[in-house]
Amino acid sequence: MIGFIIRAAVVALGLWLASKIVPGVEVLSTGSLIAAAVLLGVVNAIVRPILVLLTFPITLITLGLFLLVINGLMIKLVTVFLHGFIVHGLGSAILCALVVSITSWVMSWFIGPAGRIEVVVRR
């Protein structure tokens, strides 16, 4: 459970950063930010694998770049269900997904697979 909370916090950080960097992405309140992070986690767990499977041929043809579009569509799907999180257009959604992905990737250097913060000490 603590792993899910930490991952949701990392996604919330990525969404907040995207709202500051990407034009067309707005978060109206902190509650909306947290709800968007949790809902994005649920959408990525349920809907995204189905879309990845259905679009596998086009993903192969584009050498995986179509996954950026799928991630953007997941962001847009969250905006349909949540009114405090606004993304104007698919381009902004794709850039937002890219910022969230990079943030999650950087934070994964510090957070282990169990969801705990890990510190590596070299002697």
N, C-alpha and C positions, 0 to 999 in steps of 0.2 A: 504494500500500500504506500509506503514512504517513497518507493521508486517512482510510482505514478505521480505523486505529488511533486517530486523534484522535476520530473520530465515536463509536467504541466507548467511549472514555474519557468522552466527554460523556454518553452514555447511561448509563454506569456511575455517573457523578455524579448524574444524574437519578434513577436507581433508589435510590442511597444516600439522597438527599434525601427521596424518597418513603417510604423505610423509616423515616425519622425523623419525618415529618409525618403520613402517612396511617395511621390505625389499621387493623390487619389485614394490613399488609405487613411481612414479616420477611426479613432476609438473614442467614444463619447464619455466613458467613465471607467474607473478601475474595475468595477463589477463586470462590466461588459468585456473588459480585457481578460479577466479570469475565466468568465463563461466561454469566451471565444477559444481560449486555449484548451479548456476541457472538451468543448464540443469538437474542436479540430482533432483532438486525440481520438474521440469516439468515431468521427467520420473517417479518419485515416485507418482505423482498425476494422471498420465494417464495409464501407463503400469503396475505398481505394483499391483493395485487392481484387474486387470484382471488375473494376474499370481497367486495372492493369492486365488482367487476364483477357478481357474482351478486346483490348486494343494492342495485344501482343504483336500482331503482324506489322502495324504501323510503327510501333516502337522499334522493332527490328530494322525496318527500312530507314528510320531516322537515326539509327545507332543510339537509341536511348534518349534522344532529346525530347521526344514526345512526352516523357515522364514529367518534364517541366510544365507542360500544358495540363497534365492530369493533376499535378500539385496545385496549380492555379485554379483549376475547377473545384478542387476540394475547399480552397479558401472562399471561392464564390458561393459554394454550397453552404458554408457556415454563415455567410452574410444573409442568405435567404431565411434562415431560422433565427437569427439574432439581429435585432434592430439597432443595437448600440455599437455594432461593428460594421463599418461601411467601406466598401471597396468599389471604386468607379472603374469599371471596365476589366476585361480579361488581361490586358497588358499589365495593369497595376497589380492584379491578383498574382500573375506569374512572378513579377518582381518581388512582391511580398513573400511568396513561397520561397523564392531564392534567398531572401534575407533570413527567413526563419530557418531554412535548411543550413545555411552557413553558421548561424548562431548555435544551432543544435550540434553541428559538427565540431565547432570549437569547444563547446561545453562538454562534449563527450570525451575530450582529453582529460577532464578533471573528474568526471562522473563515470564510475565503473558500470558493468552490465547489471549489477544487482541494484543500481540506483543510489549507491552510496558515493559520497565524495571521497576520492582516493588521493593520497599524497605519496609520491614516489621519492624516496631519499636515496641518493647515490653516495657511497662512501669510498 
